[in-house]
Amino acid sequence: MRAFRLRWLLCASVLLLVACATYWSKIGGGDSIKASHSVHARAKLDCLVCHEPIYDAQSLTGDFLPKEQKCLECHEDNKKKGECGYCHTDPTRPLTYRREPSVLTLSHAKHIERTKEDCTRCHKTLSDRGQAAVAPTMDSCLGCHPHQQEFDQGSCGACHKDLKRYPQKPLTRFSHRGNFVLGHARAARSTPESCATCHEQSSCADCHAKTVLGPIELKFPERADSDLIHRGDFLGRHSMESRADPASCLRCHGTSFCERCHSQQGVSGRSDNPRNPHPAGFNTPSHPQFHGLAARRNISSCASCHDQGPRSNCVSCHKVGGLGGSPHPPEWTERHDRQEILRNGMCRYCHTL
Amino acid sequence: MATRPLQRRLRSLWKGLCCGLGSGLLLWQGVAQADSVEFNVSTLLAGRADPRDGEVHTVVPVYQSLGAQATILRPYFDSIHIVMSGWGSVQLDIGRSEYWSGDIDLGYIDGSFAKKRLQVRVGRQFVMGGAARSAQLDGAVTTLQLYKGLGITAYGGIPVTPRFSASRGDAMFGGRMFYRHSFDTEVGLSFNQVMGEGRAARQDLAVDARYVPHPQIALTGYTLYAIPEARVAEADFSVTWLPNLKLQFGADYRRTAPDLFLPLNSIFSVFSQETRDEVGGTVYLRPISRLRIYGDLRAVVNLEGAGARGGVKATVALGPRDHTTLSAELRLLKLPNNGYVQARLYSTHRLHPAWFVTLGANSYFLDQPINGQGYSFTGTGTVAAELGRGFRLVATGFADVTPFVERRVEFVVKLAYHATQTFREVSK
């Protein structure tokens, strides 16, 4: 019955999501201008006819998009005829342009002068009707501004105003495409300073801080698009994830983290009346589920309940002279001599001097 | 063993000193000296039913987080940053109890001197890179650029103890020598030691490298060697190839020895000698500007046998300004004895420049049922509003059907404030 209800729930969710996406894609977003760069270019209009204020702009701070008055110089007839939809996507809900913070130190005035008003030297691709604005890529800059030394040193401040507050994902060299959350450690381990060019330690702390208040999914519930590793019912699959990649868990969570929760759930060796989560044959040496074999294959799983130092129940059987015999892997004695018992107090849980 | 109380006292003293010093300097320097100050404040209210001890408790946690960063620029040094980030919470178990808590995530002073040749950071912070990985530390980190791209980083302090968990060590120190050929190409040799209960809990040597022979190709390599065990704890190699901006391929191989990630002072570190290998690839595709597809597949081999993990995710942007996205994701994990399949669908909508909505459905189908149930389902919905003047309000609802809870409904309301105050326009 529950499985049947779940199927209905899933189908209803999928339908709801698709319906919402379809409906909101039609009505959402507010008004925008359906300007087509290619149509204006075919009419052999110079860029500066519409974007006149950019001609003298020393910085990117300002209003450089044409006002309605500028459009009406050519399209006044459409407005008189009431054809608002000729330019506006949603004339019933008019909006002002959203002003984005400027992220680059750039003088259009100087560039226009040097390129002899050839805007396509930098703006190689222009947005068309219904498309989001397309900014020039950094390759466009590097065509004229070779700055290898600054690039090598990561001195980005000459052009990029504030990469930490307004980060721009690099398109090449440090590509952030795909599931970068999963693979970012590879870059961070070998080029930590390069990462720090754009990312504050606070962005690391959101996930990696040992002191963090809770899972990041709780902190940023609106980030549905992020590939966060504990999203959804992580509790239900955590045993599989830890079995698939124990090292990934242990990097952030010590075994005591596991043990604390397992104690509360009554499956830890520390629990007052622990339930036995082990399969049949766990204590039978010839059985395929024998605990010795399981421990050899995945010792972190054992540690998640039984890591209580000298009070661990492994010690009582596996100490020297105990029933369990030596628990060390075959090559252990090649790397550890008896002198270590003197140096390492932990050895003396089982060994005597 | 007799030294442990002393170590605890020293640790408390050190923590108190760091926190006090950081807070004091932030207040004093931040207001009096800073050229710019940035604030992030978040208030988060959640609510959920918590079934335990045979009763259903209504739990309402309230969190308050505060982050601040002051930047000071003067002619006689490059820059000084003072960073503080912390939180406090009260968890109300309605009608029964309340539990107060709080902590400091970051609290450090970071100074750059001599044209950024010397960088010193003191306080609670992260040590990144090499054998340290991303260790959170109460201590000091110094980086010195010796000659051209050659430099050295040295650090020492007390590892931060995870909340609700045991100590990760009493002391930690190490360093990394690196050669930074360029912004994207670097090689490093590092050492890290963690002391716990008077003994070495970790003692690692690492070699790391990243090389970009061409803007479209990136190679990375990392090897972590556990010195006391004379074994490789982790080896990781990857290549990323970007033929054009619409296509990206990746291939990687990773070997880990999971037992070496247990601290050496754990009794369980002497029982096993495991290896785990993972090899696979990724592909990213953007056939048209509105469609993005990402897929990955990796084979996993460990002492239990062979398995696989992978998935595919497609995101389509809709609407005149791509203000609506619809994403579908299918992932699987197959182990020799267990596994799951995940199906996720979510969408994001910017209904208005100030209004943002997300909806999501996330299901897992388990190979082996837990508590007699072989699936779980989580539905989420969020409404976010930009209130202006740096304020943002987010309201989220979650509904769960999982093997551990028959039904659960949870809500989160968040009010966030972000502001940057620039006192002087200074650039260096």
Interface residues (C-beta under 8 A of the other chain):
Chain A: R2 A3 L6 L9 L10 S13 V14 L16 L17 V18 C20 A21 T22 W24 S25 K26 I27 G28 G29 G30 S32 K34 T89 L95 R98 G130 Q131 A132 Q148 F151 D152 Q153 G154 G157 R165 L171 T172 R173 F174 S175 R177 G178 N179 G183 A185 R186 A187 A188 R189 S190 T191 P192 E193 S194 C195 A196 T197 E200 Q201 S202 C204 A205 H208 A209 K210 T211 V212 L213 G214 L218 K219 P221 E222 A224 D225 R231 G232 D233 L235 G236 R237 S239 M240 E241 R243 A244 D245 P246 A247 L250 R251 H253 G254 T255 S256 F257 R260 A295 R296 R297 N298 I299 S300 C302 A303 H306 D307 G309 P310 S312 C314 V315 P327 H328 P329 P330 E331 W332 R335 N344 G345 M346 Y349
Chain B: E38 N40 S42 L44 A46 Y63 S65 G67 Q69 V83 S85 W87 S89 D103 I104 D105 L106 Y108 Q125 F126 M128 G129 G130 R133 S134 Q136 T143 G149 V160 T161 P162 R163 F164 S165 A166 R168 R180 H181 S182 F183 D184 E186 V187 G188 E197 G198 R199 A206 D208 A209 R210 V212 P215 Q216 A218 T220 G221 Y222 E229 A230 A233 E234 D236 S238 T240 L242 L245 Q248 G250 D252 T256 A257 P258 D259 F261 L262 P263 N265 S266 I267 F268 V270 F271 S272 Q273 E274 R276 E278 T282 Y284 S289 Y294 D296 V300 N302 L303 E304 G307 R309 K313 T315 L318 G319 P320 R321 D322 H323 T324 T325 L326 S327 L333 L335 N338 G339 Y340 Q342 A343 R344 L345 Y346 S347 T348 H349 R350 L351 H352 P353 F356 V357 T358 L359 G360 A361 N362 S363 Y364 L366 I370 Q373 G374 Y375 S376 F377 T378 G379 T380 T382 A384 V394 T396 D400 V401 T402 P403 F404 V412 K414 T420 S427 K428
